[in-house]
C-alpha cells in the first residue's frame, strides 16, 4: 500500500466564516471519524456543562506560557479547551490564546500521522512515497538497524536529534533530553550521540552565566512606571506575558519598544524606537556609560547585588581571602543545606581606607586601582568601564541608526522612575550575540533592577517558580557516556568522524521532539548531511519537513493523550505544576514516546530499562528532599490534577516590595556582568578567549553588519518574527491557523520595494549565495529600510520554491553554540509572471 501525505491545507471562505465563528468556544473540524467537533461541542450539553470528561492539562506550544487548560471531551473526542480556573490572587494566569484554542484541531489535523510508515522501496528521501507498516514491523526494523550499527561502529553511531517541541519529563525533553526519562534512559543505555537544537542558546547561556534569570518574573512588572521591551514581541508571540504588561500599563506604566520591525507590541506601545539589526549591545553599553558618567548609578545595589566592587588581580581573577593567606571557612549553602568552603571576595572599603571582605566592608568602592599586599588590583566596574568606553551615546546613535535625543531621554527616564526591562531571544539570533547579556547584566547592576516589584529585568519570559528533580532517574542503571553535540554541527561530525573528544560515525539518526529541517539555520547543509545517513527515523504527531526526509515515520501522541508533567528547566512559568492527565485514548495507532522506548528496548534485549509505570517514574523523579521541605509530593500534585486543581510551585520568583540582593544562579551569589571563568556550553577543545569573553563587549555578527563588503552584493538584513497564531512549525498545517495566516510573505520597506519595482502581492525571489526562497511580497513601513522579514515556522510546501532557512548561515559562535537565524544578508528581486 503506497500513501502520500495530504498537501491540501486550505479551507473555503465559507468554512472560514464558520470556523472563526466558533473559535472562541469549540473548534470545528471534521478530520476525525464521526461528527464534526463543532457539533459535538454545541447543543444542550454545552449549556448544562454536561461533558463526558474534563481534565486539567497544559498547552505545550513552546511559546513559554505553558497555560493551564481545561480539556473537555464528548463521545471520545476532545472538542473544547478553555483556561483552567486559577487560585485566588493568580487570576491573571487564567488565560488562553488561539494556539491553545486550536489544540483540538491539531489533534485531528489532516496531516496527523495515523500509523507507522516506511519510505517506499526505490524512492528517494523526501519524495513522500510511503508504505504503511505495523508497529511490530517498524520496531523490528529499528532494532535491527540500531543493533547492526552498534555492533559494527559502537553506540555513538546511533544519533538522536531532539528539540524543544514538547517539554515533558517523560515524553518530551529539555535541550538534549538526557534530563528526561524516555530519551535519557535509552541514550545512556546504548551510549548514543545526542544532538540538540542550538536555538536561543546565545541568550540562554549568556543569561545563565550572568544570573539574569534571577532578576525577576514578568508578573513583577506591575508597579513599573516605565517598561522597555526589546528583543521580542510579547503582544504577538508571548501573550501570557502580555497580560502582565497590559496590567502595568493600565496602572500608569509607559511602554517603549525597541525593535528593527514595527511589531504588534510596538503598535500598542507609547513609543517605538527602530534599531539596526544586531547592534543592541552597542546601545546597552552606551547607556551604561551614560549612567556612570552622569552619576546615575544605584550605589546600594551595585555594591550589594553585583560584582561591581570586587577587586580583580592582573590575571583577571578575583582577589580572595586565600590570596592573602586566609583559609576558606565552611558555611551552609542555602540552596543545598550542606556545608561548603567559602573563600571570601575582597573589596576596597573607602570608609576605612583599606581592603575588606565584601561582607565586612561598610562603603565598598565602585571605581579605582588599589594595592593589596603583593597584588595590584582594580575594581571590576573600573575594568568593565574601560572595556566599553568607546561606546558613547553619539556612537550608539550612529551605529544603531537611532535618534540621539530619544535614546538619551529614555535612559534618563529609566534611571529616575521605577522601571523594568523586558526582553526575549530576538537579539540572541546573531553570531556573537551572547555578549549582549553581559551588557544587560551591567545595565541591571547599575540601575538596581533585580528583585523588586515594578523594577526588574525579565529575560526570556516568565520564570516564576522552580524546583529540584531527581535527575538520576533519567539515566540507565548502567549508564554509558553520551556524546552531546549541537545539532548544527552534524555535517561536521559526519565529515570528520566526530568532534573534539568524541569519535562518532553516524550510521542511524532518530529525530524526535522537533523539526530541525524546517527550523534550524543553515538548513541546506543539514538536509545534505541527513541524506548521507544509512537509516533515518522521525517520531512526530504530524508530517513535517524533517519527517519527509526519514526512512521510517512513527506517529506520536498529542499531549492530551498521555501522562506527563511539564516544567521546562525545572521551572513553572505560571507558578504552578503542570501535570498532564490524558483526556482521551491515543488517536489512530499513535503511541507515547515512552511506549515506543519501552517496546523498542524490549526488542533490543533490555526490556527492564523502563521498570516503572509512567506515574511511578514521575513519583521517583519528583519526590526529592527539596520538595519534602515544602510538604509537596507527586501524589499531591497528581491527585489535585485528577480533581481539576493545581498545586503551587514551592519556590516562587515573584517578589515583594523588598529589595533582593542575592542571586542563586551564579558562583558569586550576585549579578555577574564580568565572567571570571567563562565556560563554553560545549568544550570540544576550542579554547576560550578570556579577553573577549570576560567583559561586556560588541563583536560584529558573522555576516549581518554594516561594514561587511558583502553588503554591496546583498544589501538587505535578514530577519524573522514569531506568529501569534502558531508556535514555530507546530501548527504549520492546522486548518484554523491556515485560515488566519494562509501563506508566507516577505515584508520589505517601501524604499527598498520601490527601488526594485516591487508591490504588495508580487511574487519575489529572496536569495543569497546559500539558497533562495520564492514567495509573495508585502510592502510595509513596519520594517526598517535595508531590512526584510519572513515569519518563521513555515515549511517547504508553503513556499512557491525553496525555503526561508536556506538563506541562513550554519556558522556558530563556539562559546555558546547558538543558531544565528538573523545573521545573514540577502537580495530581493521580482519574479516576472510566467517565470
Residue pairs with C-beta under 8 A, 6 or more apart in sequence:
1 131
1 132
2 120
2 129
2 130
2 131
3 117
3 130
3 131
3 132
4 128
4 129
4 130
5 111
5 128
5 130
5 543
5 548
6 110
6 111
7 797
8 110
9 110
9 111
9 733
9 735
9 738
9 797
10 735
10 738
10 739
10 742
11 19
11 735
11 738
11 739
15 28
15 735
15 739
16 739
18 28
18 38
19 27
19 28
19 735
19 736
19 739
20 736
20 739
20 740
22 28
22 38
22 41
22 42
23 98
23 101
23 736
24 101
25 41
25 46
25 80
26 37
26 38
26 40
26 41
26 42
26 46
26 79
26 80
26 104
27 37
27 38
27 41
27 79
27 80
27 101
27 102
27 103
27 104
27 105
27 736
28 36
28 37
28 38
28 736
29 36
29 37
29 38
29 104
29 105
29 108
29 735
29 736
30 36
30 37
31 105
31 108
31 109
31 110
31 112
31 735
32 77
32 107
32 108
32 587
34 40
34 75
34 77
35 75
37 77
37 78
37 79
37 104
37 105
37 108
40 74
40 75
40 77
40 79
41 72
41 74
41 79
41 80
44 50
45 51
45 74
51 72
51 73
51 74
52 73
52 74
52 75
52 76
53 72
53 73
53 583
53 584
54 70
54 71
54 72
54 73
54 644
55 70
55 71
55 73
55 581
55 582
55 583
55 641
55 644
56 68
56 69
56 70
56 71
56 84
56 579
56 581
56 641
56 644
56 645
56 646
57 68
57 69
57 70
57 71
57 559
57 560
57 580
57 581
57 583
58 66
58 67
58 68
58 69
58 559
58 566
58 578
58 580
59 65
59 66
59 67
59 69
59 96
59 99
59 100
59 103
60 66
60 166
60 167
60 168
60 172
60 559
60 566
61 99
61 100
61 726
61 727
61 730
61 731
62 164
62 165
62 166
62 167
62 727
62 728
62 730
63 99
63 237
63 238
63 239
63 240
63 722
63 727
64 238
64 240
64 241
64 460
64 461
64 462
64 573
65 95
65 97
65 238
65 239
65 240
65 241
65 461
65 462
65 573
65 574
66 240
66 566
66 568
66 572
66 573
66 574
66 578
67 83
67 84
67 93
67 95
67 96
67 97
67 100
67 240
67 574
68 83
68 84
68 86
68 93
68 574
68 576
68 578
68 646
69 81
69 82
69 83
69 84
69 96
69 100
69 103
70 81
70 82
70 83
70 84
70 85
70 644
71 78
71 80
71 81
71 560
71 583
72 78
72 79
72 80
72 81
72 82
73 79
73 583
73 584
76 584
76 585
77 104
77 108
77 584
78 103
78 104
78 107
78 560
78 583
78 584
79 104
80 104
81 96
81 100
81 101
81 103
81 104
82 96
83 94
83 95
83 96
83 100
84 94
84 644
84 646
85 94
85 644
86 93
86 94
86 574
86 576
86 646
87 576
87 646
87 648
90 574
90 575
90 576
92 219
92 243
92 244
92 247
93 240
93 243
93 574
93 575
93 576
95 239
95 240
95 243
97 239
97 240
97 724
98 724
98 725
98 736
98 737
98 740
99 725
99 726
99 727
99 731
101 736
102 725
102 731
102 734
102 736
102 737
103 558
103 560
105 734
105 735
105 736
105 737
106 541
106 542
106 558
106 730
106 731
106 734
107 558
107 560
107 561
107 587
108 587
109 541
109 542
109 733
109 734
109 735
110 733
110 735
111 542
111 543
111 733
112 541
112 542
112 555
112 587
112 588
113 540
113 541
113 542
113 543
113 547
113 553
113 554
113 555
113 556
113 588
113 590
114 555
114 587
114 588
114 589
114 590
115 132
115 133
115 135
115 555
115 588
115 589
116 132
116 133
116 134
116 135
116 137
116 138
116 552
116 553
116 554
116 555
116 589
117 130
117 131
117 132
117 133
117 552
117 553
118 130
118 131
118 133
118 138
118 141
118 551
118 552
118 553
119 125
119 127
119 129
119 130
119 131
119 550
119 551
119 552
120 127
120 129
120 130
120 131
121 131
123 129
125 530
125 531
125 536
125 548
125 549
125 550
125 551
126 548
126 549
128 548
130 553
133 141
135 589
135 591
135 599
138 552
138 554
139 596
139 599
139 600
139 603
140 603
141 552
142 537
142 552
142 600
142 603
143 600
143 603
143 604
145 508
145 534
145 535
146 158
146 190
146 508
146 604
147 604
148 507
149 157
149 158
149 507
149 508
149 534
149 535
150 157
150 158
150 190
152 507
153 505
153 507
154 191
154 505
155 190
155 191
155 192
155 480
156 191
156 192
156 193
156 483
156 502
156 503
156 504
156 505
157 193
157 504
157 505
157 506
157 507
157 508
158 190
158 192
158 193
158 507
158 508
158 510
159 192
159 193
159 194
159 195
159 490
159 504
159 506
159 508
159 509
159 510
159 533
160 177
160 183
160 186
160 187
160 192
160 193
160 194
160 195
160 509
160 510
160 512
161 195
161 196
161 487
161 490
161 509
161 510
161 511
161 512
161 514
161 516
162 173
162 175
162 176
162 177
162 183
162 194
162 195
162 196
162 197
162 511
162 512
162 513
162 514
163 173
163 196
163 197
163 199
163 512
163 513
163 514
163 515
163 516
163 519
164 173
164 174
164 175
164 197
164 199
164 513
164 514
164 568
165 172
165 513
165 514
165 515
165 728
165 730
166 172
166 173
166 513
166 559
167 173
167 174
167 566
167 567
167 568
168 180
168 559
168 562
168 564
168 565
168 566
168 580
169 179
169 180
169 181
169 469
169 564
169 565
169 566
169 567
169 618
169 621
170 180
170 181
170 182
170 562
170 563
170 564
170 565
170 592
170 593
170 594
170 614
170 617
170 618
171 180
171 182
171 556
171 557
171 562
171 564
171 592
171 593
171 594
172 180
172 513
172 564
172 566
172 593
173 179
173 180
173 183
173 512
173 513
174 180
174 568
174 569
175 196
175 197
176 194
176 196
176 482
176 484
177 183
177 184
177 187
177 194
177 196
177 512
177 513
178 184
178 187
178 188
178 194
178 474
178 475
178 482
178 484
179 469
179 471
179 474
180 474
181 473
181 474
181 594
181 610
181 617
181 621
182 593
182 594
182 596
182 597
182 610
183 512
183 513
183 593
183 597
184 474
184 475
185 474
185 475
185 476
185 597
185 609
185 610
186 192
186 476
186 597
186 600
186 601
186 609
187 194
187 482
188 474
188 475
188 476
188 479
188 480
188 482
189 476
189 478
189 479
189 480
189 601
189 606
189 609
190 480
190 604
191 480
191 481
191 482
192 482
192 483
193 482
193 483
193 485
193 493
193 502
193 504
193 506
194 482
194 483
194 484
194 485
195 485
195 486
195 487
195 489
195 490
196 484
196 485
196 486
196 487
197 487
197 514
197 516
197 519
197 520
197 819
198 486
198 487
198 488
198 520
198 812
198 817
198 818
198 819
199 425
199 519
199 520
199 818
199 819
199 821
200 425
200 428
200 429
200 460
200 818
200 819
201 428
201 434
201 486
201 681
201 816
201 817
201 818
201 819
202 425
202 428
202 429
202 430
202 432
202 433
202 434
202 436
202 437
202 813
202 816
202 818
203 424
203 425
203 427
203 428
203 433
203 434
203 436
203 437
203 459
203 460
203 818
204 425
204 428
204 460
204 816
205 434
205 681
205 815
205 816
205 818
206 212
206 428
206 433
206 434
206 435
206 436
206 437
206 438
206 816
207 213
207 437
207 459
207 460
208 665
209 437
209 666
209 672
209 675
209 678
209 679
210 437
210 438
210 440
210 441
210 666
210 671
210 672
210 673
210 675
211 441
211 663
211 664
211 665
211 666
211 670
211 671
211 672
212 437
212 440
212 441
212 444
212 457
212 459
212 665
212 671
213 459
213 460
213 463
213 665
214 450
214 451
214 653
214 663
214 664
214 665
214 671
215 444
215 449
215 450
215 451
215 456
215 457
215 458
215 459
215 671
216 420
216 449
216 450
216 451
216 452
216 456
216 457
216 458
216 653
216 655
217 456
217 458
217 462
217 463
217 464
217 653
217 654
217 655
218 241
218 244
218 245
218 422
218 456
218 458
218 461
218 462
219 244
219 462
219 464
219 575
219 654
220 420
220 452
220 453
220 454
220 456
220 458
220 654
220 655
221 227
221 244
221 245
221 248
221 253
221 420
221 422
221 454
221 456
221 458
222 244
222 247
222 248
222 251
222 453
222 454
223 248
223 251
223 418
223 453
223 454
223 455
224 248
224 253
224 418
224 419
224 420
224 454
224 455
224 456
225 252
225 253
225 254
225 417
225 418
225 419
225 454
226 253
226 254
226 256
226 413
226 414
226 417
226 418
226 419
226 420
227 245
227 248
227 249
227 253
227 254
227 255
227 256
227 419
227 420
227 421
227 422
228 256
228 257
228 258
228 410
228 414
228 419
228 420
228 421
228 422
229 245
229 255
229 256
229 257
229 258
229 265
229 269
229 422
229 423
230 257
230 258
230 259
230 280
230 421
230 422
230 423
230 426
230 427
231 259
231 280
231 423
231 424
231 425
231 426
231 427
231 428
232 238
232 265
232 422
232 423
232 424
232 425
232 426
233 259
233 261
233 263
233 264
233 265
233 266
233 424
233 426
233 721
233 722
234 241
234 242
234 245
234 265
234 422
234 424
235 242
235 245
235 263
235 264
235 265
235 268
235 724
236 263
236 264
236 265
236 721
236 722
236 723
236 724
237 721
237 722
237 723
237 724
238 424
238 461
239 724
240 462
240 573
240 574
241 422
241 458
241 461
241 462
242 265
245 253
245 255
245 422
248 420
248 454
249 255
254 270
254 271
255 265
255 268
255 269
255 270
255 271
256 269
256 270
256 271
256 272
256 273
256 410
257 263
257 265
257 266
257 269
257 271
257 272
257 273
258 272
258 273
258 274
258 275
258 280
258 283
259 265
259 266
259 272
259 274
259 275
259 426
260 274
260 275
260 276
260 277
260 717
260 719
260 783
260 784
260 787
261 719
261 721
261 747
261 782
261 783
261 784
261 787
261 789
262 272
262 274
262 780
262 781
262 782
262 783
263 721
263 782
264 724
266 272
271 406
271 410
273 402
273 403
273 406
273 407
273 410
274 401
274 402
274 784
275 283
275 400
275 401
275 402
276 399
276 400
276 401
276 402
276 706
276 717
276 784
277 430
277 704
277 717
277 719
277 784
277 787
277 822
278 427
278 430
278 433
278 701
278 704
278 705
278 717
278 822
278 823
279 399
279 400
279 401
279 698
280 400
280 427
280 433
280 436
280 439
281 433
281 435
281 436
281 439
281 696
281 697
281 698
282 391
282 395
282 396
282 399
282 400
282 698
283 396
283 400
283 402
283 407
284 436
284 439
284 440
284 442
284 443
284 696
285 388
285 391
285 396
285 439
285 442
285 696
285 698
286 391
286 392
286 393
286 395
286 396
286 407
287 396
287 407
287 411
287 414
287 443
288 388
288 439
288 442
288 443
288 446
288 696
289 385
289 388
289 389
289 391
289 392
289 393
290 296
290 393
290 408
290 411
291 297
291 411
291 415
291 443
291 446
291 447
292 381
292 385
292 446
296 412
296 415
296 416
296 446
297 366
297 446
297 447
298 446
298 447
298 448
299 366
300 448
300 659
301 445
301 447
301 448
301 450
301 659
301 661
302 308
302 309
302 366
302 381
302 445
302 446
302 448
303 309
303 347
303 364
303 366
304 661
305 445
305 448
305 450
305 451
305 659
305 660
305 661
305 662
305 663
305 670
305 671
306 441
306 444
306 445
306 670
306 671
306 672
306 673
307 318
307 345
307 380
307 445
307 668
307 670
307 671
307 672
307 673
307 674
308 366
308 379
308 380
308 381
308 445
308 673
309 347
309 348
309 358
309 361
309 364
309 365
309 366
309 379
309 380
309 381
310 318
310 319
310 345
310 346
310 347
310 358
310 379
310 380
310 668
310 674
311 318
311 319
311 345
311 346
311 347
311 348
311 355
311 370
311 372
311 375
311 377
311 378
311 379
311 380
312 318
312 319
312 377
312 378
312 379
312 380
312 383
312 674
313 319
313 323
313 375
313 376
313 377
314 375
314 376
314 377
316 676
316 690
316 694
317 676
317 677
318 345
318 346
318 380
318 668
318 676
319 345
319 346
319 355
319 372
319 375
319 377
320 343
320 344
320 345
320 346
321 327
321 328
321 343
321 344
321 346
321 357
322 328
322 343
323 346
323 373
323 375
324 346
324 372
324 373
326 344
328 341
328 342
328 343
328 344
329 341
329 342
329 344
330 339
330 340
330 341
330 342
331 339
331 340
331 341
331 342
332 338
332 339
332 340
333 339
333 340
335 664
344 357
344 358
344 359
345 357
345 358
345 668
346 355
346 356
346 357
346 358
346 372
346 377
347 355
347 356
347 357
347 358
347 361
347 364
347 365
347 379
348 354
348 355
348 356
348 361
348 364
348 365
348 368
348 370
348 372
348 377
348 379
349 355
349 356
349 360
349 361
349 362
349 363
349 364
349 365
350 363
350 364
350 365
351 361
351 362
351 363
352 361
352 362
355 370
355 372
358 364
365 379
366 379
366 381
366 382
367 379
367 381
367 382
367 385
368 378
368 379
368 382
369 376
369 377
369 378
369 382
370 377
370 378
370 379
371 377
380 674
383 674
383 695
384 442
384 673
384 674
384 695
384 696
387 695
387 696
387 697
388 439
388 442
388 695
388 696
388 697
391 698
393 404
393 407
393 408
394 404
396 402
396 407
397 403
397 404
397 407
399 706
400 407
401 784
413 419
414 421
414 447
415 447
418 452
418 454
418 455
419 447
419 449
419 455
420 449
420 454
420 455
420 456
420 457
420 458
421 440
421 443
421 444
421 449
421 456
421 457
421 458
422 458
423 440
423 457
423 458
423 459
423 460
424 460
424 461
425 460
427 433
427 436
428 434
428 436
428 437
428 818
429 818
429 819
429 820
429 821
429 822
429 823
430 701
430 702
430 704
430 820
430 822
430 823
431 701
431 702
431 809
431 811
431 812
431 813
431 818
431 820
431 823
432 699
432 700
432 701
432 702
432 813
433 701
433 813
433 818
433 820
434 813
434 815
434 816
434 818
435 692
435 696
435 697
435 698
435 699
437 459
438 673
438 674
438 675
438 695
438 696
438 697
439 673
439 696
439 698
440 457
440 459
441 671
441 672
441 673
441 696
442 673
442 696
443 449
443 457
444 450
444 457
444 671
445 671
445 673
448 455
448 659
449 455
449 456
449 457
450 456
450 457
450 660
450 661
450 663
450 671
451 655
451 658
451 659
451 660
451 661
452 655
452 657
452 658
452 659
452 660
453 655
453 656
453 657
456 655
461 573
462 573
462 574
463 571
463 573
463 653
464 571
464 572
464 573
464 574
464 575
464 649
464 652
464 653
464 654
465 571
465 572
465 575
465 576
465 648
465 649
465 650
465 651
465 652
465 653
466 567
466 569
466 570
466 571
466 572
466 649
466 651
466 653
467 567
467 570
467 572
467 624
467 626
467 627
467 649
467 650
467 651
468 570
468 624
468 626
468 627
469 570
469 621
469 622
469 624
470 620
470 621
470 622
470 623
470 624
471 621
473 617
473 620
473 621
474 621
476 609
477 609
483 498
483 502
483 504
484 682
485 493
485 499
485 502
485 504
485 682
486 682
486 812
486 817
487 516
487 520
487 526
488 520
488 521
488 522
488 526
488 810
488 812
488 817
488 819
489 499
489 812
489 817
490 506
490 526
490 529
490 530
491 525
491 526
491 528
491 529
491 810
492 499
493 499
493 502
493 504
493 506
494 506
494 529
494 532
494 533
497 503
497 504
497 505
498 504
498 505
499 684
500 683
500 684
500 685
500 686
501 684
501 685
502 684
506 533
507 533
507 534
507 535
508 533
508 534
508 535
508 536
508 537
509 530
509 533
509 535
509 536
509 537
510 536
510 537
510 538
510 539
511 536
511 537
511 538
511 539
511 540
511 546
511 547
511 550
512 538
512 539
512 540
512 556
512 593
513 539
513 593
514 546
515 540
515 544
515 545
515 546
515 547
515 728
515 729
515 795
516 526
516 546
517 523
517 526
517 527
517 530
517 544
517 545
517 546
517 548
517 549
518 544
518 545
518 546
518 729
518 732
518 793
518 794
518 795
518 796
518 803
518 805
519 728
519 729
519 792
519 793
519 805
520 526
520 805
520 819
521 805
521 808
521 809
521 810
521 819
521 820
521 821
521 823
522 770
522 805
522 808
522 809
522 810
522 811
523 771
523 803
523 805
523 806
523 808
524 770
524 771
524 803
524 806
525 810
526 810
527 549
530 536
530 549
531 549
535 551
535 552
536 549
536 550
536 551
536 552
537 550
537 551
537 552
537 553
537 554
538 544
538 546
538 547
538 549
538 550
538 552
538 553
538 554
539 553
539 554
539 556
539 593
539 596
540 546
540 547
540 553
540 554
540 555
540 556
541 555
541 556
541 557
541 558
541 590
542 732
542 733
543 553
543 733
544 729
544 732
544 795
545 729
545 795
545 796
545 803
547 553
548 796
554 591
554 596
555 588
555 589
555 590
555 591
556 590
556 591
556 592
556 593
556 596
557 586
557 587
557 590
557 591
557 592
557 593
558 587
558 590
559 580
560 580
560 582
560 583
560 584
561 582
561 583
561 584
561 585
561 586
561 587
561 590
561 592
562 580
562 582
562 586
562 592
562 594
562 614
563 580
563 581
563 582
563 592
563 614
563 615
563 618
564 579
564 580
564 614
564 618
565 577
565 578
565 579
565 580
565 618
565 622
565 637
566 578
566 579
566 580
567 577
567 578
567 649
572 578
572 649
575 648
575 649
575 652
575 654
576 646
576 647
576 648
576 649
577 637
577 646
577 647
577 648
577 649
579 618
579 637
579 638
579 641
581 641
581 642
586 592
591 599
592 614
594 610
594 614
597 609
597 610
598 607
598 609
598 610
601 607
601 609
601 610
610 617
612 620
615 634
615 638
618 634
618 638
619 633
619 634
619 635
622 633
622 634
622 637
623 633
623 634
626 650
627 633
627 650
629 650
630 650
632 647
632 650
636 647
637 647
640 646
640 647
661 670
662 669
662 670
663 669
663 670
663 671
663 672
666 672
667 676
673 696
674 694
674 695
675 693
675 694
676 694
678 688
678 690
678 693
678 694
678 815
679 688
680 686
680 688
680 814
680 815
680 816
680 817
681 815
681 816
681 817
682 817
684 814
686 814
688 815
692 699
693 815
700 707
700 708
701 820
701 823
702 809
702 811
702 820
702 823
703 710
703 809
703 823
703 824
703 825
704 717
704 718
704 822
704 823
704 824
704 825
708 825
710 825
711 825
713 825
713 827
714 768
714 825
714 826
714 827
715 786
715 825
715 827
716 748
716 752
716 786
716 787
716 788
716 825
716 826
716 827
716 828
717 784
717 786
717 787
717 788
717 822
717 825
718 788
718 807
718 808
718 822
718 823
718 824
718 825
718 826
719 783
719 787
719 788
719 789
719 790
719 822
720 789
720 790
720 791
720 792
720 804
720 821
720 822
721 789
721 791
721 792
722 728
722 791
722 792
722 793
723 741
723 791
723 792
723 793
725 731
725 737
725 740
725 741
726 732
726 734
726 737
726 741
726 793
727 793
728 792
728 793
729 793
729 794
729 795
730 793
731 737
732 793
732 794
732 795
732 798
733 795
741 791
743 775
743 776
743 798
744 775
744 776
744 790
744 791
744 794
744 798
744 799
744 804
745 775
745 776
745 777
745 778
745 790
745 791
746 764
746 766
746 773
746 775
746 776
746 777
746 778
746 788
746 789
746 790
746 828
747 777
747 778
747 779
747 780
747 782
747 783
747 788
747 789
747 790
748 758
748 777
748 778
748 779
748 780
748 783
748 787
748 788
748 789
748 828
749 779
749 780
749 781
749 783
749 784
749 785
749 786
749 787
750 779
750 780
750 781
751 785
752 785
752 786
752 788
752 828
753 759
753 777
753 779
756 828
756 829
756 830
757 830
758 764
758 777
758 779
758 828
758 830
759 777
759 779
760 777
760 778
760 779
760 780
761 776
761 777
762 776
762 777
762 830
762 831
763 774
763 775
763 776
763 777
763 800
763 830
763 831
763 833
764 774
764 775
764 776
764 777
764 828
764 829
764 830
764 831
765 772
765 773
765 774
765 828
765 829
765 830
765 831
766 772
766 773
766 774
766 775
766 788
766 790
766 804
766 807
766 826
766 827
766 828
767 773
767 807
767 826
767 827
767 828
767 829
768 807
768 824
768 825
768 826
768 827
770 806
770 807
770 808
770 809
770 824
771 802
771 803
771 806
771 807
772 801
772 802
772 806
772 807
773 790
773 799
773 801
773 802
773 803
773 804
773 806
773 807
774 799
774 800
774 801
774 802
774 831
775 790
775 799
775 800
777 828
783 789
788 826
788 828
790 804
792 804
792 821
794 804
796 803
807 824
807 826
808 820
808 821
808 823
808 824
809 820
809 823
809 824
811 820
811 823
812 818
812 819
812 820
813 820
